[in-house]
Amino acid sequence: MGLRYPNQKNHSCFFVTSSFSSRIKFGLVEGIYEMLIDSLLFYKEKFGAKIAAYTLMPSHIHLLLFIEGAQLPHFMRDYKKFTAQEGVRKLLIKMPHLWIPRYDRVAISDERIFRVKLDYIHNNPVTAGLVERPEDWPWSSAEAYMKGVDRYGLVWIDW
């Protein structure tokens, strides 16, 4: 996963989406969300990233994170590689690839766009019909924003 966007290195806040292979709903595999959260905790520390928002969906993930732009492809490469290996090893996922090879990213350059992406991330489980209210989805940062509860110690809300 090379630096597809050369100007990316000039930014430090990104909205990132990555999907599971063939949009398979690996989120339905028992234990996958916990593994994805644990891995996010590890890689945010390794790369010095700050996760402002996230949601883990059955077929994809969204992140709103602060990270040095040149480090984003390394963060995503390592995160996806490790979680794919763990998916095979611990969760017995029998697929050659857990993730599609690429990820989508949007550099966030102002607070208005940041808030639009934040709302999108938190409302994604509602739009998908998984819950009625954003804060009810346990695999999202919405609860940290709406109730002040950060279940996993993952969210940086002091942006």
C-alpha positions in Angstrom: 0.0 0.0 0.0 2.1 2.8 -1.3 1.5 6.5 -1.0 -1.1 6.8 -3.7 -1.7 10.4 -2.9 1.5 12.4 -2.7 -0.2 15.4 -1.1 -1.3 13.2 1.7 1.9 13.8 3.5 0.9 17.5 4.0 -2.1 16.5 6.1 -2.6 15.1 9.6 -6.3 14.3 9.8 -8.0 11.6 7.7 -11.4 9.9 7.2 -10.5 6.4 6.3 -12.6 3.5 5.0 -11.5 0.0 4.4 -13.7 -2.9 3.4 -13.5 -6.6 3.9 -12.8 -8.8 0.8 -15.8 -9.0 -1.5 -17.7 -7.0 1.2 -18.2 -10.2 3.1 -19.8 -9.5 6.5 -16.8 -10.7 8.6 -18.3 -8.6 11.4 -20.7 -11.4 12.0 -17.8 -13.7 13.0 -17.7 -14.0 16.7 -14.7 -12.2 18.2 -13.8 -10.1 15.2 -14.8 -6.8 16.6 -12.8 -7.4 19.8 -9.8 -8.3 17.7 -10.2 -5.2 15.5 -10.4 -3.0 18.6 -7.4 -4.5 20.3 -5.4 -4.1 17.1 -6.5 -0.4 16.8 -5.3 0.2 20.4 -1.9 -1.3 19.5 -1.4 0.5 16.2 -2.6 3.9 17.4 0.2 3.7 20.1 2.8 2.3 17.7 2.2 5.1 15.2 1.3 7.9 17.6 -2.1 8.2 16.0 -5.2 9.7 17.7 -8.5 8.2 16.8 -11.3 10.8 16.9 -14.0 8.5 15.7 -14.5 5.0 14.5 -17.2 2.5 13.6 -16.8 -1.2 12.9 -19.5 -2.4 10.5 -20.2 -5.9 9.4 -18.5 -5.4 6.0 -16.2 -2.4 6.5 -14.6 0.1 9.0 -14.5 3.8 9.2 -11.9 5.8 11.1 -11.4 9.5 11.7 -7.8 9.8 12.8 -5.1 12.2 13.4 -1.8 10.8 12.1 1.2 12.2 10.2 0.2 11.9 6.6 3.3 10.0 5.5 2.6 7.4 8.3 -1.0 6.7 7.2 -0.2 4.0 4.6 2.1 2.3 7.1 -0.5 2.3 9.8 -3.1 0.9 7.4 -0.7 -1.7 6.0 0.3 -3.0 9.4 -3.2 -2.9 10.9 -4.7 -4.8 8.0 -1.9 -7.3 7.7 -2.0 -8.1 11.4 -5.8 -8.4 11.6 -5.9 -10.6 8.6 -3.3 -12.9 10.2 -5.2 -12.9 13.5 -8.5 -13.6 11.6 -7.0 -16.7 10.1 -5.1 -17.8 13.2 -7.5 -17.0 16.0 -10.9 -16.8 14.4 -10.4 -19.5 11.8 -11.5 -17.3 8.9 -10.8 -19.4 5.8 -10.2 -16.7 3.2 -7.0 -15.8 1.3 -7.6 -12.2 2.1 -9.6 -10.6 4.9 -9.4 -7.1 3.5 -9.5 -5.6 0.0 -6.0 -4.4 -0.9 -6.7 -0.7 -0.9 -8.3 1.7 1.5 -10.1 5.0 0.8 -9.0 8.2 2.5 -10.1 11.8 2.6 -7.8 14.4 4.0 -9.7 16.6 6.4 -8.7 20.3 6.1 -11.4 22.1 8.1 -13.7 21.6 11.0 -16.9 21.6 9.0 -15.8 18.6 6.9 -14.5 17.0 10.1 -17.9 17.3 11.7 -19.7 15.9 8.6 -17.4 12.8 8.6 -17.9 12.5 12.4 -21.7 12.4 12.0 -21.4 10.1 9.1 -19.3 7.6 11.1 -21.7 7.7 14.1 -24.8 7.4 12.0 -23.6 4.6 9.7 -25.0 1.8 12.0 -28.3 3.6 12.1 -28.4 4.0 8.4 -27.6 0.3 8.0 -30.5 -0.7 10.3 -28.3 -2.2 13.0 -29.5 0.1 15.8 -32.0 2.9 16.3 -29.6 5.4 17.9 -25.9 5.8 17.1 -24.8 5.4 20.8 -26.4 2.0 20.9 -23.9 0.5 18.5 -21.2 -1.0 20.7 -18.5 -0.9 18.0 -18.5 2.8 17.5 -17.2 5.9 19.2 -20.7 7.4 19.3 -21.2 6.4 22.9 -18.0 8.3 23.9 -19.4 11.5 22.4 -23.0 11.1 23.4 -22.7 9.5 26.9 -19.1 10.2 27.8 -18.4 6.4 27.9 -15.3 5.2 26.0 -15.6 1.4 26.4 -12.2 0.6 25.0 -10.1 3.6 25.8 -9.7 4.3 22.1 -11.3 7.7 21.4 -9.6 11.1 21.5 -12.4 13.6 21.9 -10.3 16.7 22.8 -9.5 17.5 19.2 
